[in-house]
Amino acid sequence: MNQTQGENKSRHQWVFWLVLIGLLTLRIPFLAGMHFFNIQQDWADTAFEIGTYLLTIFLIWWELDHLADYHIDALAVIIIIFFKPIQTLILKDWGFGRPLEFPSIPSLLIWLIAIVFAMGIWWKRSKLLAIKPINLGWLFIGILAGLAMTIVLSFPMSFQISSDQIIHGLSVKGTLAQIPSAFVYQIGYAAVSEEPLFRGFLWGYLRKLKWRELWIWLFQAGLFTFSHIYYINRYPISFWIIVPVGALILGWLAWRSRTIASSMAAHGMINATGLSFGYLMALYRLG
């Protein structure tokens, strides 16, 4: 009996490890490599987003009895379920003609994954950690932390804004007006794809390997920065300053709150306001 349980546990761990490797492979050699070498970025992004969403959903279901080990609670699951498909609707509203723009086939795949997962989660909802007031508080703290970071780093970010962007860019009012929709989009696009991986499953896996959390915090920040290697030539300030600082803040939020809901909120805010605040700072600095 004990041998059978041990074999099942070992098999369970192997499946988790293989899917985690799959997520890391999609993010670093695949997506980062495609962006670094400027190879077919639209289809690469689409393949990455669908593949990552599917594998993330699978790991949440696979570890449903142990989600607290990976900083995942009911609030984080709700964000993952709803914001990814909402992203496809925002793309339609923006009219950029991206492959994931609703109602394209790739966007419908995202919706199908989300709906099937939502039905399964509703059936197994008793296994999820309940949403507590402190979780909502950390969600708000995450938003404020992301906002504070982009305000502080808007000055170095402004040096990456080209004169052409300033000449043909939006007004101050227009720049600020686009932040709310960008916030929702970036949670679905970046936060749902990266927070469960770097601040969730990777963090929990390394903790089970008896890593000290301080080293996990630093390691995930370094790996997250490396996954943005394509910034190194085009946006060196982002690569050397903004991304590492952001990774440390996101890691700290997940570490202290024990839920990636806080880091997802911060991630969405950082991505939604970073370029906008840098642009506004460039207008001020050069005007």
N, C-alpha and C positions, 0 to 999 in steps of 0.2 A: 504493500500500500504506500509506504513512504517512498519507495523507489519510483512508483508511478507518479506521485505528486512532484517528486524532484525532476522527473523527465518533463512533465507538463510545464513546470516553472522554467526549466532551461529552454524549452521550445518557445515559451512566451517571451522570454528575454531575447532570444535570437531574432524573433520576428520584429520586436521593438527595435533592436539594434539595426537590422537591415533597412527598415523603413526610415529610421533616423538618418542613416547613411544616404538613403535615397533623397531625403529632403535637403541635406547638405550638398549633395551632388548637383541637384537642380539649382541651388542658389549660387554656388561658388564656381565650379568649373564650367557649368552650362551657361547660366544667365550672365555671370560676371565675365566669362570668356567671350560670349557673344557681344556684349556691350563693349568690352575692351577692344575687340577687333572690328567693331562696327558691322557685324554680320546679321542681316535680316532681323532687325530688332523687333519688329511687330510680331512676327510669328514666334520668335523666341520668348517674348514677354507673355504671349498667349499660352504657349505650351507650359511655361513656368507657372503661371497663375493657376491654370486648371490642374496641373499635376501636383502642385504644392497644396492647393485647397483639398484635393482628394486624399492625399497622404496625411495631411493634418487631421482631417475628419476621421480617417481610419485610425490614427493613433489615439485620438480622443476616445473613440469607441473601444479600442483595444485596451486602453488603460482606464476604463470608466470607473473601476473600483479603487483606483490609486491616483486620481487626478490632482489631489492636494499635493502630491509629491512633485508635481510639475507646475505649480502656481496657477492651476486652472480651476475656477469655480463656476457657478451657474451664470454669473454676470459675464465672464469671459466667453463662455459657450454661446450665450445669447448674442454677443457682439459678433462672434465668428459666423453664426448662422445668418444674421440679418444684413450685416454691412457688406459682405462680399457681393451678393446679388444686387443690393442697392447701388453699388459701384457701377454696374452695367447701365442702370437707368440714368445716372449722372452723366456718363459718357454719351448717352443718347441726347441728353439735354444740351451738352456742350457741342455736339455735332462735329467731333474731330475725325469721324470715320474710322475709329479703331476697331480691330477684330472683335473685341469683347463688348462692343456697343449693342445694347438691346434693340431688336430681338434676333441677333445673329445666332448661328448654331453654337459657337463657343459660349456665348452668354447664356443660352438655354441650358447648356451642360452645367454651368455654374448654378443656375436656378434648380435644376434637377437634383444635383448633389445636396444643395441646401435644404430642399423640401424633404427629401428622403431622410436626411440626417435629423431634421427637426421632428419628423414623425417618430423616428427611433428614440430620440432623446426624450420626447414627451412620454413615451412608453416606459422609459427607464429613469424618469425624472427624480425618483426617490434616491438615486445614487449620487446625485449632484449635491455639492455643498450649497447650502442655502445662502441667498443674498442677504447680507446684514448691513445695517446703516454704516458701519465702518468701511465696508466695501465701496459704497457709494461715495463716502468721504474721500477715499483714496482715488476714486475715479476723478473727482474734482481736483484733488491735489495734482494728479497726473496732467490734467489740462493746464493748470496754473504753472507747473514745472516746465512743460513744453513751451508755453508762452514766454515765461521768464528767460528761458535759454535763448530763444530766437531774438528777443529784445537785446539781450546782452551781447550776442554774437552778430548782430546786424551790421556792426561796423566792419569787421573783417569780411563778412559775406558781401558787403557792398563793393569790394574790390574785384569781385567776380562778375559784376554787372557791366556789360559792354556799353559803349556809347550808343550803339545802334539800338539796344534795348531801351535806353533812356529816351532817345528821339522818337521811337515808334511805340513806346510803352503806354500803359494805361495812366489815367489820372490817379491822384491819391485816393479819391473817392471810389473810383473803379477798382483799384487794387484792393482796398479794404472790403469792398462789396463781394468779391469772389472768395473770400476766406471761408465763410460757413460751408458752402458746397464743397470746397477743396478739402476741408476738414473731414467731412463725411466720406468723400472719395478716398482720401489717403488712409483712413482707417481700413476701408475695404481693400485697397490696393497694396499698401505697404505693411500696415500693422498686422493685419490678419495673416499675411504671408510670412512675416519675419518674427513677430513676438512669440508665437507658440514654439517656433524652432529654437531661437537663441535664448530667450528668457524663460522658456517653458521646458520643453523636452530635453534640450541639451543640458540645461542647468540641473534638472532633476536627475538625469543620467549620471552626470559627473559627481553629484552629491552622493549617489548610491555607490560610486566608486571610491567614496571616502575622501574626496577632494575637500579642502577647506573652502568655505564660501567666499572668502576674500579672493582666493586664487581663481575660483569660478567666475567671479565678477570681473576680474581683470582679463581672464582668458576669453570670455564671451565678447568683451569689448574689442579685443584684438582681432578675433575671428570675424566679428561683424564689420570692423573697419576693412579688413582684407577682402571681404565680400563686396566692397565698393571700390576695388582696385581700379576700375575704369575711370574713376575721378582723378587719378593721380596726375595725369597730364593736362586734362581739360579743366578741372576744378581742384587745383592742389590745396587751396585753403579748406575746402570741404573735406578732402581726404585726410589732411594732417591735423585739422583742428575741429571742425564742426561734427564730422561723423564720430570720431573717438569720444568727444565730450558728450555727444548725444547717447552713444552706447553706454557710457558710464552712468548717465542719468537714468536711462531706461532700465539698466540692470539694477540700479539702486532702488528704483520704484518697485520692481517686481520682487526684489529681495526683502524689502521692508514690509511691503503690503501683503506679500505671499499670494498675489493675484496679478496675472498679466493684464487684467482689465485696466489697471492703472497705467502700465507701460504702453498699452495700445492707445489709450486716450492721449498720452503724451506724444507718442510717435505720430499720430494723426495731426496733432497741433504743430509739432515741429516741422513736418513736411508741408503743411498748409500755409504756415506763416514765414518759414525761413527765407524763401526766395522773395516773398512779398516785402518783408521788413528790410531785407538787403537792398531791394530796389528803392524803397522809400528812403533809406539811409543814403543811397547813392544820389538820389534827387536832391536831398538836403546838402550833402557834402559837395556836390558839384554845382549846385544852384546858387 
